[in-house]
Amino acid sequence: MKLAEALILRGDLQKSIYHLTDRMSNNLKVQEDEHPAEEPSSIMEEFDKVNLELTELIQSIHQTNQLTPFEVYGSLTNALAKREELIRRRDF
């Protein structure tokens, strides 16, 4: 998988987690004597699966970034960290 594809997949998985969180929230708030539309345990199982997949993908992305040489900062990981530093400085 190319890095660009991995980054797109990471975004998709992050959106899935957001939607699962929303679904869980909606199914935990029910009126007395009513049942949730979805079983919270099945949502939790789905969340665990997506969360693990996202974690493994992020680890893979970080490993690729660490091994990718970058002229000025040594690695892509270091360049990304520097970018975040500059963004924080600009925002400040």
DAGI-V715867 format. One record per backbone hydrogen bond with DSSP energy under -0.5 kcal/mol. CO is the residue of the C=O (numbers start at 1). NH is the residue of the N-H. Records with the same first field share a line. If there is no record, write none. Layout:
# DAGI-V715867
CO = NH + NH
This chain:
# DAGI-V715867
2 = 6
3 = 7
4 = 8
5 = 9
6 = 10
7 = 11
8 = 12
9 = 13
10 = 14
11 = 15
12 = 16
13 = 17
14 = 18
15 = 19
16 = 20
17 = 21
18 = 22
19 = 23
20 = 24
21 = 25
22 = 26
23 = 27
24 = 28
25 = 29
28 = 30
31 = 34
38 = 40
39 = 42 + 43
40 = 44
41 = 45
42 = 46
43 = 47
44 = 48
45 = 49
46 = 50
47 = 51
48 = 52
49 = 53
50 = 54
51 = 55
52 = 56
53 = 57
54 = 58
55 = 59
56 = 60
57 = 61
58 = 62
59 = 63
60 = 64
61 = 65
62 = 66
63 = 67
64 = 68
65 = 76 + 77
67 = 69
68 = 76
70 = 74
73 = 75
74 = 70
75 = 79
76 = 80
77 = 81
78 = 82
79 = 83
80 = 84
81 = 85
82 = 86
83 = 87
84 = 88
85 = 89
86 = 90
87 = 91
88 = 92
